Amino acid sequence: MALDGITLHAIIKELKEEIIGGRIDKIYQPEKEELIFIIRNKGKNYKLLLSAN
């Protein structure tokens, strides 16, 4: 997936609104090049998938 400026701006905006100020509850590594962060903020859990693939 190509990331242009508009897409990157939308991703940053959503992350700021949802997970800034939260705390990392758990980290999973389902694959060699993937991490899943469970982040708790404002009484809700969020999953953030980071992939180096």
C-alpha atoms as a printed R data frame, in Angstrom:
   type eleno elety resid chain resno       x       y      z
1  ATOM     1    CA   MET     A     1   0.000   0.000  0.000
2  ATOM     2    CA   ALA     A     2   1.431   3.344 -1.012
3  ATOM     3    CA   LEU     A     3   1.327   6.074  1.621
4  ATOM     4    CA   ASP     A     4   0.802   9.546  0.251
5  ATOM     5    CA   GLY     A     5   0.566  12.679  2.369
6  ATOM     6    CA   ILE     A     6  -3.231  12.628  2.626
7  ATOM     7    CA   THR     A     7  -3.342   9.000  3.783
8  ATOM     8    CA   LEU     A     8  -0.524   9.503  6.275
9  ATOM     9    CA   HIS     A     9  -2.239  12.612  7.677
10 ATOM    10    CA   ALA     A    10  -5.490  10.659  8.209
11 ATOM    11    CA   ILE     A    11  -3.635   7.820  9.967
12 ATOM    12    CA   ILE     A    12  -1.814  10.226 12.287
13 ATOM    13    CA   LYS     A    13  -5.044  12.070 13.119
14 ATOM    14    CA   GLU     A    14  -6.848   8.835 14.020
15 ATOM    15    CA   LEU     A    15  -3.958   7.571 16.153
16 ATOM    16    CA   LYS     A    16  -3.752  10.880 18.031
17 ATOM    17    CA   GLU     A    17  -7.486  10.844 18.778
18 ATOM    18    CA   GLU     A    18  -7.645   7.219 19.890
19 ATOM    19    CA   ILE     A    19  -4.400   6.156 21.568
20 ATOM    20    CA   ILE     A    20  -2.464   9.229 22.750
21 ATOM    21    CA   GLY     A    21  -2.493   9.120 26.534
22 ATOM    22    CA   GLY     A    22  -3.291   5.408 26.624
23 ATOM    23    CA   ARG     A    23  -1.154   2.672 28.086
24 ATOM    24    CA   ILE     A    24   0.204  -0.444 26.451
25 ATOM    25    CA   ASP     A    25  -1.481  -3.396 28.125
26 ATOM    26    CA   LYS     A    26   0.001  -6.288 26.119
27 ATOM    27    CA   ILE     A    27   2.302  -6.923 23.177
28 ATOM    28    CA   TYR     A    28   2.010  -9.992 20.961
29 ATOM    29    CA   GLN     A    29   4.299 -11.215 18.192
30 ATOM    30    CA   PRO     A    30   2.158 -13.527 16.035
31 ATOM    31    CA   GLU     A    31   4.702 -13.592 13.187
32 ATOM    32    CA   LYS     A    32   8.406 -12.891 12.866
33 ATOM    33    CA   GLU     A    33   7.799  -9.448 11.350
34 ATOM    34    CA   GLU     A    34   4.579  -8.436 13.145
35 ATOM    35    CA   LEU     A    35   3.760  -6.886 16.503
36 ATOM    36    CA   ILE     A    36   0.293  -6.321 17.936
37 ATOM    37    CA   PHE     A    37  -0.029  -3.751 20.718
38 ATOM    38    CA   ILE     A    38  -3.124  -3.788 22.926
39 ATOM    39    CA   ILE     A    39  -3.571  -0.201 24.105
40 ATOM    40    CA   ARG     A    40  -6.084   0.829 26.772
41 ATOM    41    CA   ASN     A    41  -7.418   4.379 26.634
42 ATOM    42    CA   LYS     A    42 -10.661   6.061 27.678
43 ATOM    43    CA   GLY     A    43 -12.132   2.767 28.913
44 ATOM    44    CA   LYS     A    44 -11.633   1.009 25.569
45 ATOM    45    CA   ASN     A    45  -9.069  -1.407 24.157
46 ATOM    46    CA   TYR     A    46  -7.406  -0.690 20.823
47 ATOM    47    CA   LYS     A    47  -5.277  -3.035 18.721
48 ATOM    48    CA   LEU     A    48  -2.368  -1.551 16.801
49 ATOM    49    CA   LEU     A    49  -0.710  -3.857 14.260
50 ATOM    50    CA   LEU     A    50   2.831  -3.018 13.169
51 ATOM    51    CA   SER     A    51   4.200  -5.022 10.265
52 ATOM    52    CA   ALA     A    52   7.683  -4.861  8.757
53 ATOM    53    CA   ASN     A    53   6.615  -6.910  5.777
